[in-house]
Amino acid sequence: MIPLPPRAFFAVVAVLFPLSVFASEGATSTMLDLTGHWAGFAALAVFFLAYGLVIAEETLHLRKSKPVMVAAGVIWVLVAIVYAQHGDTHTAEIAVRHNLLEFAELFLFLLAAMTYINAMDERGVFDLLRVKLVTQGFSLRTIFWITGALAFAISPVADNLTTALLLATVVIAVGGQNKTFVGVACINIVIAANAGGAFSPFGDITTLMVWQKGLVHFSEFFQLLLPSMVNWLVPAAIMSLAVGKGTPDPVHEQAVLHHGAWVIVGLFLGTIVMAVCAHNFLHLPPVMGMMTGLGLLKFYGYYLKRRDHFFPSPSEQALSDTALALESAPVQRKVRDGATQYNIFKSLERAEWDTLMFFYGVILCVGGLGTMGYLSLGSHLMYGSLGPTTANILIGFLSAVVDNIPVMFAVLAMRPDMDLGQWLLVTLTAGVGGSLLSVGSAAGVAVMGQARGVYTFFSHLKWSWAILLGYAASIWTHFLVNGSSFS
């Protein structure tokens, strides 16, 4: 291992644990520098401990949201105590409200998107795709390329986690006992899903954060299409040599597409259009378009329930029940197309709540540490000493070890003075850098659980050299094709 020079070491630490400052018009309080204060050290220790528990999630079977949510509360208590000791009882409140607003916008956006994905899953859209793939009699190498291409194409619209889980199911069903194929194909899917999510505002939480901040416009993200494609194709071409040309055992399976499936797909696409138009033309937060689309989905869900005679008669239901209880009550009766009765609240219930709460904890933790002054330190060491290009490439390596959400949120909190080319670069590296290790992305962690014992940390690490080649090639491609974006 090559030792890091002291300045580079502190730069790495500063990026792992810097935080956002709030920007509030009319705020007259002077921000305190607590980076050398006991409260600052205590807050760092709490965050270190919480993130250590996050990293050990698979071993401890402790949901990652729990430690960061507790850490967020402890850190903000420390911030409030220190400011109160200085006679300032307002700065901590203003700062935490700013961070809560940041979280609320992203939370509602992701909740709407997840609900749509779950609704399409409940109607059988993803089952249909899976069955179509496993029953066509393709060769193993063809399945390898098709699943990779689908992961790259689907993740810009659906999130990379859902995409990776769906297609991992396909390769497990096709590969059977061929562990070599299943392992390599799973790596290919994780890389492709992460790469596909990097060139779309909807493909990853990090790209969504950059878009909502207004640092990169919707159409400008697509400048990363070619670099992202190179990031996937280079390692895929190398790994495909390890996949045999044999044909898997035939699989006979049928999928049922329930009533309204394609309408929900159309509503989802329309919702994305509304989110883009709200942001680009009306200068409203994209979440307004997403929540309006969620309302339309709820209206359509009402139609589906009426179609299937969902509501019981008054004599069958106590009048004291609330509307929410009626909506969320379990239903046993089957409807005429074989599906259980549609319930929009079941789709809401199946959202990735652990991920959403983890996101809350990370934003509040990072916000609290930033209020203590770690933002200025991290910005100076990373972007002042190393320069934006080196710093942004380093961000990709950090996101392979630490989740890319806190890493990107830290960069956005620093708000370094960078041109469009550099903002696109850090968006690319934060999105695809997680592919370097199996634990570097939500997609990788999820697929490890899906293909337990076959796709593992070490089976992924075996191909990290090829993934690193793709990482380097994608950065070179970005500088080559998007050179005009650099000032």
Backbone hydrogen bonds, N-H to C=O, Kabsch-Sander energy under -0.5 kcal/mol:
donor,donor_aa,acceptor,acceptor_aa,energy
9,F,5,P,-2.5
10,F,6,P,-2.4
11,A,7,R,-1.6
12,V,8,A,-2.2
13,V,9,F,-2.2
14,A,10,F,-2.3
15,V,11,A,-1.8
16,L,12,V,-2.1
17,F,13,V,-1.7
24,S,22,F,-0.5
27,A,24,S,-1.9
28,T,26,G,-0.5
34,L,32,L,-0.9
34,L,372,M,-3.4
37,H,34,L,-1.1
41,F,37,H,-2.0
42,A,38,W,-2.5
43,A,39,A,-2.5
44,L,40,G,-2.2
45,A,41,F,-2.4
46,V,42,A,-2.4
47,F,43,A,-2.4
48,F,44,L,-3.0
49,L,45,A,-2.5
50,A,46,V,-2.6
51,Y,47,F,-2.8
52,G,48,F,-2.0
53,L,49,L,-1.8
54,V,50,A,-1.7
55,I,51,Y,-2.4
56,A,52,G,-1.5
57,E,54,V,-1.6
60,L,56,A,-3.0
61,H,57,E,-2.3
62,L,57,E,-0.7
63,R,61,H,-0.5
66,K,63,R,-1.2
68,V,64,K,-0.9
69,M,65,S,-2.0
70,V,66,K,-1.8
71,A,67,P,-2.5
72,A,68,V,-2.2
73,G,69,M,-1.6
74,V,70,V,-2.2
75,I,71,A,-2.8
76,W,72,A,-2.1
77,V,73,G,-1.7
78,L,74,V,-2.1
79,V,75,I,-2.2
80,A,76,W,-2.5
81,I,77,V,-2.4
82,V,78,L,-2.2
83,Y,79,V,-2.2
84,A,80,A,-2.3
85,Q,81,I,-2.1
86,H,82,V,-0.9
86,H,83,Y,-0.5
87,G,84,A,-1.8
88,D,83,Y,-2.7
89,T,87,G,-0.6
94,I,90,H,-2.5
95,A,91,T,-2.7
96,V,92,A,-2.5
97,R,93,E,-2.1
98,H,94,I,-1.9
99,N,95,A,-1.9
100,L,96,V,-2.2
101,L,97,R,-1.9
102,E,98,H,-1.8
103,F,99,N,-2.2
104,A,100,L,-2.8
105,E,101,L,-1.9
106,L,102,E,-1.4
107,F,103,F,-3.2
108,L,104,A,-2.4
109,F,105,E,-1.8
110,L,106,L,-2.7
111,L,107,F,-2.5
112,A,108,L,-2.1
113,A,109,F,-2.1
114,M,110,L,-3.0
115,T,111,L,-2.2
116,Y,112,A,-1.9
117,I,113,A,-2.2
118,N,114,M,-2.6
119,A,115,T,-2.3
120,M,116,Y,-2.5
121,D,117,I,-2.1
122,E,118,N,-2.5
123,R,119,A,-1.7
124,G,121,D,-1.2
125,V,120,M,-2.3
128,L,124,G,-2.1
129,L,125,V,-1.6
130,R,126,F,-2.4
131,V,127,D,-2.8
132,K,128,L,-2.3
133,L,129,L,-1.6
134,V,130,R,-2.2
135,T,131,V,-1.4
136,Q,133,L,-0.9
140,L,246,G,-2.9
143,I,139,S,-2.5
144,F,140,L,-2.3
145,W,141,R,-1.9
146,I,142,T,-2.9
147,T,143,I,-2.7
148,G,144,F,-1.6
149,A,145,W,-2.6
150,L,146,I,-2.7
151,A,147,T,-2.2
152,F,148,G,-2.2
153,A,149,A,-2.0
154,I,150,L,-3.0
155,S,151,A,-1.8
157,V,154,I,-1.9
158,A,154,I,-2.6
160,N,203,G,-1.0
163,T,159,D,-2.1
164,A,160,N,-2.3
165,L,161,L,-2.2
166,L,162,T,-2.3
167,L,163,T,-2.2
168,A,164,A,-2.1
169,T,165,L,-1.7
170,V,166,L,-1.0
171,V,167,L,-2.1
172,I,168,A,-2.1
173,A,169,T,-2.1
174,V,170,V,-2.4
175,G,171,V,-3.1
176,G,172,I,-1.9
178,N,175,G,-2.3
179,K,177,Q,-1.8
182,V,178,N,-2.3
183,G,179,K,-2.6
184,V,180,T,-2.2
185,A,181,F,-2.9
186,C,182,V,-2.1
187,I,183,G,-1.8
188,N,184,V,-2.3
189,I,185,A,-2.1
190,V,186,C,-2.3
191,I,187,I,-2.4
192,A,188,N,-2.5
193,A,189,I,-2.8
194,N,190,V,-2.2
195,A,191,I,-2.6
196,G,192,A,-2.8
197,G,193,A,-1.7
198,A,194,N,-0.6
198,A,195,A,-0.9
199,F,196,G,-0.7
200,S,197,G,-0.8
203,G,200,S,-1.0
204,D,200,S,-0.5
208,L,204,D,-2.0
209,M,205,I,-2.2
210,V,206,T,-2.0
211,W,207,T,-2.4
212,Q,208,L,-2.6
213,K,209,M,-1.6
214,G,211,W,-1.6
215,L,210,V,-1.5
216,V,210,V,-0.7
220,E,217,H,-0.6
221,F,217,H,-1.0
221,F,218,F,-0.9
222,F,219,S,-0.9
223,Q,220,E,-1.6
224,L,221,F,-2.2
225,L,222,F,-1.3
228,S,224,L,-2.5
229,M,225,L,-2.3
230,V,226,L,-2.5
231,N,227,P,-2.1
232,W,228,S,-1.4
233,L,229,M,-3.1
234,V,230,V,-2.1
236,A,232,W,-2.0
237,A,233,L,-2.7
238,I,234,V,-1.5
239,M,235,P,-3.0
240,S,236,A,-2.2
241,L,238,I,-1.0
242,A,239,M,-1.9
243,V,240,S,-1.3
244,G,242,A,-0.5
251,V,134,V,-0.6
253,E,251,V,-0.6
257,L,255,A,-0.5
258,H,123,R,-2.6
258,H,256,V,-0.7
261,A,258,H,-1.7
264,I,260,G,-2.1
265,V,261,A,-1.9
266,G,262,W,-2.3
267,L,263,V,-2.6
268,F,264,I,-2.3
269,L,265,V,-2.2
270,G,266,G,-2.4
271,T,267,L,-2.2
272,I,268,F,-2.1
273,V,269,L,-2.0
274,M,270,G,-2.2
275,A,271,T,-2.2
276,V,272,I,-2.4
277,C,273,V,-2.7
278,A,274,M,-2.6
279,H,275,A,-1.6
280,N,276,V,-3.0
281,F,277,C,-2.3
282,L,277,C,-1.4
284,L,278,A,-3.3
288,M,285,P,-2.0
289,G,285,P,-0.5
289,G,286,P,-0.7
290,M,286,P,-1.7
291,M,287,V,-2.7
292,T,288,M,-1.8
293,G,289,G,-2.2
294,L,290,M,-2.0
295,G,291,M,-2.0
296,L,292,T,-1.8
297,L,293,G,-2.1
298,K,294,L,-2.1
299,F,295,G,-2.0
300,Y,296,L,-2.4
301,G,297,L,-2.5
302,Y,298,K,-1.8
303,Y,299,F,-1.7
304,L,300,Y,-2.3
305,K,301,G,-2.2
306,R,302,Y,-2.5
307,R,303,Y,-2.7
308,D,304,L,-1.4
309,H,306,R,-1.6
310,F,305,K,-2.9
316,E,313,S,-1.9
317,Q,313,S,-0.6
317,Q,314,P,-0.9
321,D,318,A,-1.5
326,L,322,T,-2.1
327,E,323,A,-2.3
328,S,324,L,-2.4
329,A,325,A,-0.8
335,V,339,A,-2.2
338,G,335,V,-1.9
341,Q,333,R,-0.9
346,K,343,N,-1.4
347,S,343,N,-1.0
348,L,344,I,-1.8
349,E,345,F,-2.2
350,R,346,K,-1.5
351,A,348,L,-1.5
353,W,351,A,-2.3
356,L,352,E,-2.3
357,M,353,W,-2.6
358,F,354,D,-2.2
359,F,355,T,-2.3
360,Y,356,L,-1.7
361,G,357,M,-2.4
362,V,358,F,-2.7
363,I,359,F,-2.4
364,L,360,Y,-2.4
365,C,361,G,-2.6
366,V,362,V,-3.1
367,G,363,I,-2.4
368,G,364,L,-2.4
369,L,365,C,-2.4
370,G,366,V,-2.0
371,T,367,G,-1.9
372,M,368,G,-0.9
373,G,370,G,-1.6
374,Y,369,L,-1.6
377,L,373,G,-1.1
378,G,374,Y,-2.5
379,S,375,L,-2.8
380,H,376,S,-2.1
381,L,377,L,-2.3
382,M,378,G,-2.6
383,Y,379,S,-1.5
384,G,379,S,-1.0
384,G,380,H,-0.7
385,S,380,H,-1.6
386,L,381,L,-0.8
386,L,382,M,-0.7
391,A,387,G,-2.4
392,N,388,P,-2.8
393,I,389,T,-2.0
394,L,390,T,-2.3
395,I,391,A,-1.7
396,G,392,N,-0.9
396,G,393,I,-0.5
397,F,393,I,-1.0
398,L,394,L,-2.2
399,S,395,I,-2.1
400,A,396,G,-0.6
400,A,397,F,-0.7
401,V,397,F,-0.6
401,V,398,L,-1.2
402,V,398,L,-3.5
407,V,403,D,-1.3
408,M,404,N,-2.6
409,F,405,I,-2.6
410,A,406,P,-2.1
411,V,407,V,-1.8
412,L,408,M,-2.7
413,A,409,F,-2.0
414,M,410,A,-2.2
415,R,411,V,-2.0
418,M,416,P,-1.2
421,G,485,S,-2.2
423,W,419,D,-2.0
424,L,420,L,-2.6
425,L,421,G,-1.8
426,V,422,Q,-2.4
427,T,423,W,-1.8
428,L,424,L,-2.4
429,T,425,L,-2.9
430,A,426,V,-2.2
431,G,427,T,-1.4
432,V,428,L,-2.6
433,G,429,T,-2.2
435,S,432,V,-1.7
436,L,433,G,-1.8
437,L,434,G,-0.8
440,G,434,G,-0.5
440,G,437,L,-1.4
441,S,438,S,-0.5
445,V,441,S,-2.1
446,A,442,A,-2.4
447,V,443,A,-2.3
448,M,444,G,-1.9
449,G,445,V,-1.3
450,Q,446,A,-1.8
451,A,447,V,-3.0
452,R,449,G,-0.8
454,V,451,A,-2.2
455,Y,451,A,-2.4
456,T,454,V,-0.9
460,H,456,T,-1.9
461,L,457,F,-2.3
462,K,458,F,-1.6
463,W,460,H,-1.5
464,S,461,L,-1.4
466,A,463,W,-0.5
467,I,463,W,-2.0
468,L,464,S,-2.6
469,L,465,W,-1.6
470,G,466,A,-1.9
471,Y,467,I,-2.3
472,A,468,L,-2.6
473,A,469,L,-2.6
474,S,470,G,-2.3
475,I,471,Y,-1.7
476,W,472,A,-2.3
477,T,473,A,-2.4
478,H,474,S,-2.1
479,F,475,I,-2.1
480,L,476,W,-1.9
481,V,477,T,-3.0
482,N,478,H,-2.2
485,S,482,N,-2.0
486,F,483,G,-1.5
